[in-house]
Amino acid sequence: MRLTHYLLLGSVMLTMSVFAQNKEILYDFNEIPQSLSLNPGTEIDFKWYAGLPLLSGVSGYVGANGISVNDIFANDGVDINIKVRERALDVLKPRDEFSTTVQLEYFNGGFRSNDPSIFYSFGGYLEIDNITFWPQDYAYLIFDGNADQLNREFDLGDLKSRGSMINVIHFGINKKVDRNLTVGARGKLYSGIVDYSSTSNKGYLVNTEGQNNRIATTLDADLMLHTSGFQALDEASDSDTAAGQFVKRAFFGGDLGLGIDVGFTFHLNERTTITGSVLDLGFIYHGNDAKSYSLNGKATVEGIEIDILENFANLNRDFWQDLVDEVEALVPFETDTNSYVTFRPTKLYASIRNDFGEPVNNGSGQLDCDCTAGSSGGAELRTKYRNSIGGQLYMINRPRGPQIALTGFYTRRLGNFLALKGTYTVDKFSYTNVGLGMNLQAGPINFYVMADNLLSYKNIAAANYASFQLGMNIISWGRNK
């Protein structure tokens, strides 16, 4: 297999490391403070909480759509060239994606105001978000070339990719309007570290019958790649100041943007609840160290044409360079430093939940600890029940349209110290995604851990993805007033 084959395959395997994270176990798991990050209108009963720095929220998601590492690298006796052809090139389509979303909280907290119906939250986290759709026609060009592909148009629009690394500072307010309705909103300040975007490409490459030579090749291209931050970090690495440049760009020395999250919780009756949230309605203005690359134009060539009689005296001329110059004049490759704007990948969550069973208490009518309804400083909260069952919807906006997931869940509470949540999720990545989350409350110490796609853990390499989330907080419920 040619070197270019390995380069293409390697790039795919790198980008398939982590895909856009749907935190379906954490959503509406309101015993955990981090559930506020998915719905600022979550109904909570804390007086205050503080996440342990760098440990309050850590999550990772490993996976890919349409192919796994095992498909290519399994020791099954099949030649790797055949596996690449049969399991990647002939299977993957332009809507198959390889994407990453990773978040690391470095501080997180919240507190209830003097008005017990209002709760404030704040924090900061680093986020990496990348997505690349399978560039089908580019892959065929690299593996097969276009020499024997007469009249086949290779779609240059198959290239759709974007990614970023940003720092997010946020502040939210959660308001219990009445006994049935809680609403919330969170403002976000984005500070871009690096960014790239190439999502609006158009054009084609085609071979047709020529007039002077056997084949004429036509390139009609409208390609654009926007980047920001890479040059500054590259120059800083040369002078051993990369860490300082990274911190500078992360804390408002890079590209800046604004965003908002909104959400609600509404009780239809004593035991039936609906929730919803929209996250990352926002944008980033890239004007600091922006650099863009474009290829725009149309050219048709029939190879190198030499008239022996006319060019006999100039046969030493570089006719190949003449051809290259002709194509570059018709389809110029240009760079500029113009600013540009990107919009954040907006996410939507919604759920319906039914609570049943006995109220969470110790059997004597008294709650197991001072951490439930009414103890948050006078705000009236509903009783928690031992069991909850329901369904959730998740959507995220992507360059080729929204990505959707449906989840069914069951939550079991064992007193006020332990809660378990099991989920079953269906999306384009898997129909067998079973997840489990555990929240443990030991006095003021809150610890949670969650894992997704558990059925795949017997052979991670063959899985489309696997995920984990964990965190630790200190929580205070205070006393009734």
Summary of the structure (lengths in Angstrom):
residues: 481
radius of gyration: 27.5
end to end distance: 73.7
largest distance: 108.2
contacts: 1600
relative contact order: 0.16
helix: 20%
strand: 47%
